[in-house]
Amino acid sequence: MNDFTVTVQHLLELLGSTGADPVLYLKRDEGTGHYGELGVWAESYAHYSDVVVKRHDLIDSVGSNPGIDDLAEYLPEVQRAVDLLLEAEESA
């Protein structure tokens, strides 16, 4: 089973992304169609139902230059979003 635990590193990657409108999303395994891992990609390429958090929403919550502690405090909210997506996947 894959580990879908959101880390500060995931949020830093999202904040540091140079892509247009980046999002943290659950990537699907091309072979199985099931979720494979967390990743950062442009919102226009990630299916909306797989999006965990958008960079602009993250910035609205923690600011444009957050500290590690700020990001760590936000982790439970992002993890809840991941868990909800995984629950929806399991019940489908």
Biopython code that builds the backbone (N, CA, C, O; Angstrom):
import numpy as np
from Bio.PDB.StructureBuilder import StructureBuilder

atoms = [
    (1, "MET", "N", (0.842, -1.185, 0.000)),
    (1, "MET", "CA", (0.000, 0.000, 0.000)),
    (1, "MET", "C", (0.886, 1.245, 0.000)),
    (1, "MET", "O", (1.935, 1.268, 0.642)),
    (2, "ASN", "N", (0.466, 2.256, -0.707)),
    (2, "ASN", "CA", (1.236, 3.485, -0.822)),
    (2, "ASN", "C", (1.037, 4.361, 0.404)),
    (2, "ASN", "O", (0.013, 4.293, 1.084)),
    (3, "ASP", "N", (2.043, 5.185, 0.667)),
    (3, "ASP", "CA", (1.977, 6.124, 1.775)),
    (3, "ASP", "C", (1.519, 7.473, 1.242)),
    (3, "ASP", "O", (2.213, 8.113, 0.452)),
    (4, "PHE", "N", (0.357, 7.889, 1.680)),
    (4, "PHE", "CA", (-0.188, 9.169, 1.231)),
    (4, "PHE", "C", (-0.152, 10.197, 2.353)),
    (4, "PHE", "O", (-1.084, 10.985, 2.508)),
    (5, "THR", "N", (0.917, 10.188, 3.129)),
    (5, "THR", "CA", (1.090, 11.142, 4.206)),
    (5, "THR", "C", (1.676, 12.425, 3.633)),
    (5, "THR", "O", (2.745, 12.418, 3.023)),
    (6, "VAL", "N", (0.968, 13.513, 3.837)),
    (6, "VAL", "CA", (1.436, 14.819, 3.364)),
    (6, "VAL", "C", (2.532, 15.305, 4.311)),
    (6, "VAL", "O", (2.404, 15.210, 5.532)),
    (7, "THR", "N", (3.605, 15.825, 3.730)),
    (7, "THR", "CA", (4.727, 16.336, 4.517)),
    (7, "THR", "C", (4.947, 17.815, 4.208)),
    (7, "THR", "O", (4.412, 18.360, 3.243)),
    (8, "VAL", "N", (5.746, 18.439, 5.055)),
    (8, "VAL", "CA", (6.132, 19.828, 4.797)),
    (8, "VAL", "C", (6.833, 19.922, 3.449)),
    (8, "VAL", "O", (6.679, 20.916, 2.739)),
    (9, "GLN", "N", (7.593, 18.908, 3.094)),
    (9, "GLN", "CA", (8.290, 18.908, 1.807)),
    (9, "GLN", "C", (7.307, 19.019, 0.631)),
    (9, "GLN", "O", (7.588, 19.716, -0.344)),
    (10, "HIS", "N", (6.175, 18.346, 0.719)),
    (10, "HIS", "CA", (5.154, 18.459, -0.335)),
    (10, "HIS", "C", (4.683, 19.915, -0.473)),
    (10, "HIS", "O", (4.546, 20.438, -1.578)),
    (11, "LEU", "N", (4.442, 20.548, 0.676)),
    (11, "LEU", "CA", (3.958, 21.933, 0.646)),
    (11, "LEU", "C", (5.037, 22.882, 0.142)),
    (11, "LEU", "O", (4.737, 23.835, -0.577)),
    (12, "LEU", "N", (6.292, 22.631, 0.513)),
    (12, "LEU", "CA", (7.387, 23.456, -0.009)),
    (12, "LEU", "C", (7.522, 23.293, -1.520)),
    (12, "LEU", "O", (7.774, 24.264, -2.234)),
    (13, "GLU", "N", (7.355, 22.075, -1.998)),
    (13, "GLU", "CA", (7.409, 21.832, -3.444)),
    (13, "GLU", "C", (6.294, 22.592, -4.153)),
    (13, "GLU", "O", (6.516, 23.179, -5.212)),
    (14, "LEU", "N", (5.106, 22.582, -3.576)),
    (14, "LEU", "CA", (3.984, 23.312, -4.159)),
    (14, "LEU", "C", (4.269, 24.813, -4.175)),
    (14, "LEU", "O", (4.049, 25.476, -5.189)),
    (15, "LEU", "N", (4.752, 25.347, -3.064)),
    (15, "LEU", "CA", (5.055, 26.778, -3.000)),
    (15, "LEU", "C", (6.168, 27.172, -3.963)),
    (15, "LEU", "O", (6.148, 28.272, -4.515)),
    (16, "GLY", "N", (7.134, 26.289, -4.169)),
    (16, "GLY", "CA", (8.276, 26.588, -5.018)),
    (16, "GLY", "C", (8.078, 26.281, -6.485)),
    (16, "GLY", "O", (8.957, 26.557, -7.302)),
    (17, "SER", "N", (6.943, 25.719, -6.828)),
    (17, "SER", "CA", (6.704, 25.353, -8.225)),
    (17, "SER", "C", (6.667, 26.586, -9.114)),
    (17, "SER", "O", (6.083, 27.610, -8.760)),
    (18, "THR", "N", (7.297, 26.468, -10.271)),
    (18, "THR", "CA", (7.316, 27.575, -11.227)),
    (18, "THR", "C", (6.225, 27.432, -12.275)),
    (18, "THR", "O", (6.079, 28.299, -13.137)),
    (19, "GLY", "N", (5.466, 26.361, -12.213)),
    (19, "GLY", "CA", (4.392, 26.137, -13.178)),
    (19, "GLY", "C", (3.232, 27.098, -12.969)),
    (19, "GLY", "O", (3.122, 27.753, -11.933)),
    (20, "ALA", "N", (2.384, 27.165, -13.964)),
    (20, "ALA", "CA", (1.203, 28.016, -13.894)),
    (20, "ALA", "C", (0.141, 27.340, -13.032)),
    (20, "ALA", "O", (-0.243, 26.201, -13.300)),
    (21, "ASP", "N", (-0.330, 28.023, -12.014)),
    (21, "ASP", "CA", (-1.389, 27.526, -11.138)),
    (21, "ASP", "C", (-1.138, 26.098, -10.655)),
    (21, "ASP", "O", (-1.942, 25.208, -10.931)),
    (22, "PRO", "N", (-0.037, 25.868, -9.940)),
    (22, "PRO", "CA", (0.270, 24.509, -9.485)),
    (22, "PRO", "C", (-0.672, 24.032, -8.375)),
    (22, "PRO", "O", (-1.226, 24.821, -7.610)),
    (23, "VAL", "N", (-0.823, 22.724, -8.324)),
    (23, "VAL", "CA", (-1.641, 22.078, -7.308)),
    (23, "VAL", "C", (-0.892, 20.874, -6.753)),
    (23, "VAL", "O", (-0.048, 20.287, -7.430)),
    (24, "LEU", "N", (-1.209, 20.517, -5.520)),
    (24, "LEU", "CA", (-0.788, 19.242, -4.963)),
    (24, "LEU", "C", (-1.950, 18.300, -5.247)),
    (24, "LEU", "O", (-3.095, 18.611, -4.921)),
    (25, "TYR", "N", (-1.665, 17.163, -5.847)),
    (25, "TYR", "CA", (-2.738, 16.265, -6.239)),
    (25, "TYR", "C", (-2.311, 14.817, -6.049)),
    (25, "TYR", "O", (-1.130, 14.517, -5.870)),
    (26, "LEU", "N", (-3.285, 13.938, -6.090)),
    (26, "LEU", "CA", (-3.011, 12.511, -6.037)),
    (26, "LEU", "C", (-2.871, 12.010, -7.468)),
    (26, "LEU", "O", (-3.823, 12.042, -8.248)),
    (27, "LYS", "N", (-1.668, 11.548, -7.801)),
    (27, "LYS", "CA", (-1.404, 11.009, -9.136)),
    (27, "LYS", "C", (-2.004, 9.618, -9.230)),
    (27, "LYS", "O", (-1.972, 8.845, -8.273)),
    (28, "ARG", "N", (-2.542, 9.317, -10.380)),
    (28, "ARG", "CA", (-3.076, 7.979, -10.622)),
    (28, "ARG", "C", (-2.028, 7.125, -11.318)),
    (28, "ARG", "O", (-1.310, 7.605, -12.195)),
    (29, "ASP", "N", (-1.941, 5.874, -10.931)),
    (29, "ASP", "CA", (-1.063, 4.908, -11.586)),
    (29, "ASP", "C", (-1.644, 4.609, -12.961)),
    (29, "ASP", "O", (-2.813, 4.240, -13.073)),
    (30, "GLU", "N", (-0.851, 4.764, -13.992)),
    (30, "GLU", "CA", (-1.352, 4.558, -15.355)),
    (30, "GLU", "C", (-1.801, 3.127, -15.603)),
    (30, "GLU", "O", (-2.697, 2.888, -16.413)),
    (31, "GLY", "N", (-1.194, 2.186, -14.922)),
    (31, "GLY", "CA", (-1.546, 0.784, -15.129)),
    (31, "GLY", "C", (-2.840, 0.379, -14.458)),
    (31, "GLY", "O", (-3.650, -0.345, -15.037)),
    (32, "THR", "N", (-3.037, 0.853, -13.219)),
    (32, "THR", "CA", (-4.203, 0.417, -12.455)),
    (32, "THR", "C", (-5.323, 1.452, -12.403)),
    (32, "THR", "O", (-6.485, 1.103, -12.196)),
    (33, "GLY", "N", (-4.976, 2.721, -12.590)),
    (33, "GLY", "CA", (-5.972, 3.783, -12.472)),
    (33, "GLY", "C", (-6.207, 4.215, -11.035)),
    (33, "GLY", "O", (-6.952, 5.161, -10.782)),
    (34, "HIS", "N", (-5.571, 3.524, -10.089)),
    (34, "HIS", "CA", (-5.696, 3.877, -8.680)),
    (34, "HIS", "C", (-4.633, 4.905, -8.316)),
    (34, "HIS", "O", (-3.643, 5.082, -9.026)),
    (35, "TYR", "N", (-4.863, 5.579, -7.189)),
    (35, "TYR", "CA", (-3.889, 6.568, -6.743)),
    (35, "TYR", "C", (-2.543, 5.910, -6.472)),
    (35, "TYR", "O", (-2.468, 4.844, -5.861)),
    (36, "GLY", "N", (-1.474, 6.568, -6.939)),
    (36, "GLY", "CA", (-0.137, 6.025, -6.774)),
    (36, "GLY", "C", (0.748, 6.827, -5.841)),
    (36, "GLY", "O", (1.506, 6.257, -5.056)),
    (37, "GLU", "N", (0.656, 8.170, -5.923)),
    (37, "GLU", "CA", (1.501, 9.013, -5.077)),
    (37, "GLU", "C", (1.011, 10.451, -5.133)),
    (37, "GLU", "O", (0.176, 10.810, -5.963)),
    (38, "LEU", "N", (1.549, 11.269, -4.230)),
    (38, "LEU", "CA", (1.276, 12.702, -4.235)),
    (38, "LEU", "C", (2.247, 13.385, -5.183)),
    (38, "LEU", "O", (3.404, 12.977, -5.288)),
    (39, "GLY", "N", (1.786, 14.423, -5.877)),
    (39, "GLY", "CA", (2.663, 15.160, -6.772)),
    (39, "GLY", "C", (2.201, 16.587, -6.950)),
    (39, "GLY", "O", (1.111, 16.960, -6.515)),
    (40, "VAL", "N", (3.033, 17.382, -7.589)),
    (40, "VAL", "CA", (2.719, 18.771, -7.910)),
    (40, "VAL", "C", (2.719, 18.907, -9.422)),
    (40, "VAL", "O", (3.638, 18.452, -10.102)),
    (41, "TRP", "N", (1.678, 19.536, -9.933)),
    (41, "TRP", "CA", (1.554, 19.728, -11.376)),
    (41, "TRP", "C", (0.664, 20.922, -11.630)),
    (41, "TRP", "O", (0.031, 21.434, -10.707)),
    (42, "ALA", "N", (0.608, 21.368, -12.865)),
    (42, "ALA", "CA", (-0.256, 22.491, -13.234)),
    (42, "ALA", "C", (-1.720, 22.081, -13.087)),
    (42, "ALA", "O", (-2.109, 20.974, -13.461)),
    (43, "GLU", "N", (-2.511, 22.979, -12.544)),
    (43, "GLU", "CA", (-3.931, 22.693, -12.315)),
    (43, "GLU", "C", (-4.638, 22.256, -13.595)),
    (43, "GLU", "O", (-5.520, 21.398, -13.552)),
    (44, "SER", "N", (-4.265, 22.829, -14.715)),
    (44, "SER", "CA", (-4.945, 22.508, -15.975)),
    (44, "SER", "C", (-4.706, 21.066, -16.423)),
    (44, "SER", "O", (-5.448, 20.553, -17.261)),
    (45, "TYR", "N", (-3.682, 20.405, -15.879)),
    (45, "TYR", "CA", (-3.384, 19.025, -16.261)),
    (45, "TYR", "C", (-3.830, 17.996, -15.223)),
    (45, "TYR", "O", (-3.903, 16.806, -15.529)),
    (46, "ALA", "N", (-4.122, 18.431, -14.026)),
    (46, "ALA", "CA", (-4.562, 17.516, -12.974)),
    (46, "ALA", "C", (-6.090, 17.483, -12.965)),
    (46, "ALA", "O", (-6.734, 18.531, -13.008)),
    (47, "HIS", "N", (-6.663, 16.298, -12.910)),
    (47, "HIS", "CA", (-8.117, 16.186, -12.855)),
    (47, "HIS", "C", (-8.598, 16.846, -11.569)),
    (47, "HIS", "O", (-8.039, 16.617, -10.497)),
    (48, "TYR", "N", (-9.636, 17.663, -11.685)),
    (48, "TYR", "CA", (-10.097, 18.443, -10.537)),
    (48, "TYR", "C", (-10.447, 17.577, -9.325)),
    (48, "TYR", "O", (-10.285, 18.021, -8.189)),
    (49, "SER", "N", (-10.919, 16.360, -9.546)),
    (49, "SER", "CA", (-11.306, 15.509, -8.417)),
    (49, "SER", "C", (-10.097, 14.890, -7.706)),
    (49, "SER", "O", (-10.248, 14.284, -6.646)),
    (50, "ASP", "N", (-8.896, 15.041, -8.287)),
    (50, "ASP", "CA", (-7.677, 14.516, -7.675)),
    (50, "ASP", "C", (-6.878, 15.596, -6.944)),
    (50, "ASP", "O", (-5.865, 15.296, -6.312)),
    (51, "VAL", "N", (-7.325, 16.843, -7.025)),
    (51, "VAL", "CA", (-6.591, 17.973, -6.430)),
    (51, "VAL", "C", (-6.796, 17.997, -4.921)),
    (51, "VAL", "O", (-7.921, 17.939, -4.424)),
    (52, "VAL", "N", (-5.684, 18.084, -4.211)),
    (52, "VAL", "CA", (-5.692, 18.152, -2.746)),
    (52, "VAL", "C", (-5.733, 19.612, -2.301)),
    (52, "VAL", "O", (-6.581, 19.993, -1.495)),
    (53, "VAL", "N", (-4.821, 20.428, -2.824)),
    (53, "VAL", "CA", (-4.779, 21.850, -2.476)),
    (53, "VAL", "C", (-4.109, 22.616, -3.618)),
    (53, "VAL", "O", (-3.170, 22.129, -4.248)),
    (54, "LYS", "N", (-4.608, 23.809, -3.865)),
    (54, "LYS", "CA", (-4.036, 24.696, -4.875)),
    (54, "LYS", "C", (-3.048, 25.636, -4.187)),
    (54, "LYS", "O", (-3.225, 25.990, -3.021)),
    (55, "ARG", "N", (-2.001, 26.037, -4.921)),
    (55, "ARG", "CA", (-0.996, 26.917, -4.320)),
    (55, "ARG", "C", (-1.619, 28.200, -3.799)),
    (55, "ARG", "O", (-1.282, 28.645, -2.702)),
    (56, "HIS", "N", (-2.523, 28.805, -4.565)),
    (56, "HIS", "CA", (-3.091, 30.077, -4.103)),
    (56, "HIS", "C", (-3.909, 29.892, -2.827)),
    (56, "HIS", "O", (-3.975, 30.811, -2.010)),
    (57, "ASP", "N", (-4.539, 28.723, -2.633)),
    (57, "ASP", "CA", (-5.255, 28.464, -1.379)),
    (57, "ASP", "C", (-4.278, 28.257, -0.229)),
    (57, "ASP", "O", (-4.532, 28.693, 0.894)),
    (58, "LEU", "N", (-3.164, 27.594, -0.508)),
    (58, "LEU", "CA", (-2.127, 27.413, 0.505)),
    (58, "LEU", "C", (-1.577, 28.765, 0.947)),
    (58, "LEU", "O", (-1.424, 29.020, 2.142)),
    (59, "ILE", "N", (-1.283, 29.630, -0.020)),
    (59, "ILE", "CA", (-0.764, 30.968, 0.293)),
    (59, "ILE", "C", (-1.788, 31.776, 1.086)),
    (59, "ILE", "O", (-1.427, 32.501, 2.012)),
    (60, "ASP", "N", (-3.078, 31.650, 0.720)),
    (60, "ASP", "CA", (-4.123, 32.347, 1.480)),
    (60, "ASP", "C", (-4.139, 31.904, 2.942)),
    (60, "ASP", "O", (-4.449, 32.698, 3.830)),
    (61, "SER", "N", (-3.805, 30.642, 3.190)),
    (61, "SER", "CA", (-3.862, 30.097, 4.544)),
    (61, "SER", "C", (-2.602, 30.345, 5.363)),
    (61, "SER", "O", (-2.688, 30.597, 6.565)),
    (62, "VAL", "N", (-1.425, 30.278, 4.727)),
    (62, "VAL", "CA", (-0.174, 30.361, 5.491)),
    (62, "VAL", "C", (0.707, 31.550, 5.113)),
    (62, "VAL", "O", (1.743, 31.774, 5.739)),
    (63, "GLY", "N", (0.310, 32.304, 4.109)),
    (63, "GLY", "CA", (1.108, 33.444, 3.671)),
    (63, "GLY", "C", (2.056, 33.063, 2.546)),
    (63, "GLY", "O", (2.254, 31.881, 2.263)),
    (64, "SER", "N", (2.638, 34.062, 1.909)),
    (64, "SER", "CA", (3.493, 33.808, 0.746)),
    (64, "SER", "C", (4.908, 33.394, 1.115)),
    (64, "SER", "O", (5.637, 32.869, 0.273)),
    (65, "ASN", "N", (5.304, 33.621, 2.354)),
    (65, "ASN", "CA", (6.638, 33.239, 2.792)),
    (65, "ASN", "C", (6.557, 32.585, 4.182)),
    (65, "ASN", "O", (7.103, 33.108, 5.154)),
    (66, "PRO", "N", (5.864, 31.430, 4.261)),
    (66, "PRO", "CA", (5.650, 30.814, 5.573)),
    (66, "PRO", "C", (6.896, 30.126, 6.101)),
    (66, "PRO", "O", (7.776, 29.717, 5.344)),
    (67, "GLY", "N", (6.944, 30.011, 7.405)),
    (67, "GLY", "CA", (8.001, 29.237, 8.034)),
    (67, "GLY", "C", (7.612, 27.767, 8.081)),
    (67, "GLY", "O", (6.471, 27.404, 7.796)),
    (68, "ILE", "N", (8.561, 26.939, 8.440)),
    (68, "ILE", "CA", (8.315, 25.503, 8.545)),
    (68, "ILE", "C", (7.196, 25.229, 9.552)),
    (68, "ILE", "O", (6.354, 24.360, 9.326)),
    (69, "ASP", "N", (7.187, 25.966, 10.658)),
    (69, "ASP", "CA", (6.145, 25.765, 11.673)),
    (69, "ASP", "C", (4.764, 26.103, 11.129)),
    (69, "ASP", "O", (3.791, 25.417, 11.443)),
    (70, "ASP", "N", (4.668, 27.154, 10.316)),
    (70, "ASP", "CA", (3.387, 27.517, 9.705)),
    (70, "ASP", "C", (2.877, 26.390, 8.814)),
    (70, "ASP", "O", (1.698, 26.040, 8.843)),
    (71, "LEU", "N", (3.784, 25.835, 8.027)),
    (71, "LEU", "CA", (3.404, 24.738, 7.136)),
    (71, "LEU", "C", (3.022, 23.500, 7.939)),
    (71, "LEU", "O", (2.060, 22.810, 7.601)),
    (72, "ALA", "N", (3.767, 23.220, 8.993)),
    (72, "ALA", "CA", (3.473, 22.057, 9.825)),
    (72, "ALA", "C", (2.085, 22.178, 10.469)),
    (72, "ALA", "O", (1.377, 21.180, 10.605)),
    (73, "GLU", "N", (1.704, 23.378, 10.859)),
    (73, "GLU", "CA", (0.379, 23.593, 11.445)),
    (73, "GLU", "C", (-0.730, 23.370, 10.427)),
    (73, "GLU", "O", (-1.845, 23.004, 10.799)),
    (74, "TYR", "N", (-0.444, 23.582, 9.162)),
    (74, "TYR", "CA", (-1.443, 23.437, 8.094)),
    (74, "TYR", "C", (-1.562, 21.984, 7.605)),
    (74, "TYR", "O", (-2.539, 21.632, 6.943)),
    (75, "LEU", "N", (-0.586, 21.156, 7.925)),
    (75, "LEU", "CA", (-0.572, 19.767, 7.452)),
    (75, "LEU", "C", (-1.852, 18.990, 7.762)),
    (75, "LEU", "O", (-2.350, 18.292, 6.878)),
    (76, "PRO", "N", (-2.408, 19.076, 8.970)),
    (76, "PRO", "CA", (-3.616, 18.288, 9.243)),
    (76, "PRO", "C", (-4.779, 18.603, 8.295)),
    (76, "PRO", "O", (-5.531, 17.708, 7.911)),
    (77, "GLU", "N", (-4.917, 19.863, 7.925)),
    (77, "GLU", "CA", (-5.994, 20.241, 6.999)),
    (77, "GLU", "C", (-5.774, 19.609, 5.624)),
    (77, "GLU", "O", (-6.713, 19.100, 5.011)),
    (78, "VAL", "N", (-4.545, 19.643, 5.152)),
    (78, "VAL", "CA", (-4.229, 19.049, 3.846)),
    (78, "VAL", "C", (-4.362, 17.530, 3.924)),
    (78, "VAL", "O", (-4.845, 16.899, 2.984)),
    (79, "GLN", "N", (-3.937, 16.948, 5.032)),
    (79, "GLN", "CA", (-4.052, 15.494, 5.186)),
    (79, "GLN", "C", (-5.516, 15.067, 5.185)),
    (79, "GLN", "O", (-5.849, 14.018, 4.633)),
    (80, "ARG", "N", (-6.396, 15.863, 5.793)),
    (80, "ARG", "CA", (-7.834, 15.548, 5.763)),
    (80, "ARG", "C", (-8.346, 15.508, 4.333)),
    (80, "ARG", "O", (-9.156, 14.649, 3.986)),
    (81, "ALA", "N", (-7.881, 16.430, 3.502)),
    (81, "ALA", "CA", (-8.307, 16.449, 2.098)),
    (81, "ALA", "C", (-7.850, 15.180, 1.379)),
    (81, "ALA", "O", (-8.603, 14.600, 0.597)),
    (82, "VAL", "N", (-6.618, 14.752, 1.645)),
    (82, "VAL", "CA", (-6.102, 13.514, 1.052)),
    (82, "VAL", "C", (-6.940, 12.330, 1.519)),
    (82, "VAL", "O", (-7.348, 11.496, 0.711)),
    (83, "ASP", "N", (-7.193, 12.260, 2.803)),
    (83, "ASP", "CA", (-7.953, 11.144, 3.357)),
    (83, "ASP", "C", (-9.359, 11.076, 2.759)),
    (83, "ASP", "O", (-9.863, 9.985, 2.491)),
    (84, "LEU", "N", (-9.995, 12.225, 2.548)),
    (84, "LEU", "CA", (-11.316, 12.243, 1.935)),
    (84, "LEU", "C", (-11.271, 11.721, 0.499)),
    (84, "LEU", "O", (-12.153, 10.971, 0.079)),
    (85, "LEU", "N", (-10.244, 12.116, -0.250)),
    (85, "LEU", "CA", (-10.108, 11.616, -1.617)),
    (85, "LEU", "C", (-9.909, 10.097, -1.626)),
    (85, "LEU", "O", (-10.480, 9.394, -2.460)),
    (86, "LEU", "N", (-9.105, 9.606, -0.705)),
    (86, "LEU", "CA", (-8.851, 8.169, -0.626)),
    (86, "LEU", "C", (-10.109, 7.404, -0.227)),
    (86, "LEU", "O", (-10.367, 6.322, -0.755)),
    (87, "GLU", "N", (-10.892, 7.952, 0.698)),
    (87, "GLU", "CA", (-12.156, 7.325, 1.092)),
    (87, "GLU", "C", (-13.123, 7.264, -0.077)),
    (87, "GLU", "O", (-13.792, 6.251, -0.280)),
    (88, "ALA", "N", (-13.199, 8.340, -0.844)),
    (88, "ALA", "CA", (-14.072, 8.368, -2.018)),
    (88, "ALA", "C", (-13.636, 7.329, -3.040)),
    (88, "ALA", "O", (-14.470, 6.678, -3.668)),
    (89, "GLU", "N", (-12.329, 7.176, -3.204)),
    (89, "GLU", "CA", (-11.773, 6.196, -4.139)),
    (89, "GLU", "C", (-12.155, 4.777, -3.710)),
    (89, "GLU", "O", (-12.531, 3.948, -4.539)),
    (90, "GLU", "N", (-12.053, 4.508, -2.406)),
    (90, "GLU", "CA", (-12.347, 3.170, -1.895)),
    (90, "GLU", "C", (-13.823, 2.824, -2.009)),
    (90, "GLU", "O", (-14.178, 1.665, -2.224)),
    (91, "SER", "N", (-14.685, 3.828, -1.867)),
    (91, "SER", "CA", (-16.117, 3.557, -1.902)),
    (91, "SER", "C", (-16.693, 3.544, -3.322)),
    (91, "SER", "O", (-17.852, 3.181, -3.526)),
    (92, "ALA", "N", (-15.885, 3.938, -4.285)),
    (92, "ALA", "CA", (-16.368, 3.974, -5.684)),
    (92, "ALA", "C", (-16.402, 2.591, -6.300)),
    (92, "ALA", "O", (-16.780, 2.442, -7.462)),
]
sb = StructureBuilder()
sb.init_structure("model")
sb.init_model(0)
sb.init_chain("A")
sb.init_seg("    ")
for serial, (resi, resn, name, xyz) in enumerate(atoms, 1):
    if name == "N":
        sb.init_residue(resn, " ", resi, " ")
    sb.init_atom(name, np.array(xyz, "f"), 0.0, 1.0, " ", f" {name:<3s}", serial, name[0])
structure = sb.get_structure()
